[in-house]
Amino acid sequence: MFRLSFLALSFLLINNCQGQYNWKLEKDKNGIKVYLSDVAGSGFKAVRVECTLKGTYAKLINILTDLSHFSSWIYHNKTSKLIRKNSPLDVIYYSETNMPWPLSNRDVIIHMRIKTDSLPRFLSISGFDEPDMFPKIPGNVRVPHYKASWKVTMPNAQYIQVSYILEIDPGGSIPAWIANSFADKGPFETFSNIADQLKK
């Protein structure tokens, strides 16, 4: 009874979170689907990625917590470094993204928490900005809003199923319509790279 109630509550929370969006499919390639949605109070669209990848919870966690290799799979990542480690699955880190000239690079301070239930039936990952945890870098633009969530399940012992949602405001003077016209590219390339990393 407790198990059924716990699962029902978990899926209710997920559905309520996704209910605030109106998703439109933008890209469907190589098993990776990327959706975009308007966000209330923001000109920048939210992104949702749905995919099933060959891999395990342990491999995904290793990828997400190995900051030194972020540039090998995160789209246009220049550098990432640890600011504070609260636990192996609760970290605060700095991340800088390369932007094409004449735009300034963007950086963001992300607090990432990874949680799983004891069995484990699912993996939950959250990321949100904590801009005051690290001084601003001259020449860079600090991202004013970042919120990401992952819901990961394992339909069988060899595959993970991912539902990922990202809200981000890149800050600075980038017009929203320009950012939105490329909003699906970064997430698609990133998850394509994650798929490759999981195979190693």
Secondary structure as GFF3:
##gff-version 3
##sequence-region A 1 200
A	DSSP	alpha_helix	2	18	.	.	.	ID=ss1
A	DSSP	beta_strand	24	29	.	.	.	ID=ss2
A	DSSP	beta_strand	32	39	.	.	.	ID=ss3
A	DSSP	beta_strand	42	54	.	.	.	ID=ss4
A	DSSP	alpha_helix	57	65	.	.	.	ID=ss5
A	DSSP	three_ten_helix	67	72	.	.	.	ID=ss6
A	DSSP	beta_strand	77	87	.	.	.	ID=ss7
A	DSSP	beta_strand	90	97	.	.	.	ID=ss8
A	DSSP	beta_strand	106	116	.	.	.	ID=ss9
A	DSSP	beta_strand	122	129	.	.	.	ID=ss10
A	DSSP	three_ten_helix	131	133	.	.	.	ID=ss11
A	DSSP	beta_strand	141	142	.	.	.	ID=ss12
A	DSSP	beta_strand	145	156	.	.	.	ID=ss13
A	DSSP	beta_strand	159	169	.	.	.	ID=ss14
A	DSSP	alpha_helix	176	181	.	.	.	ID=ss15
A	DSSP	alpha_helix	185	198	.	.	.	ID=ss16
###
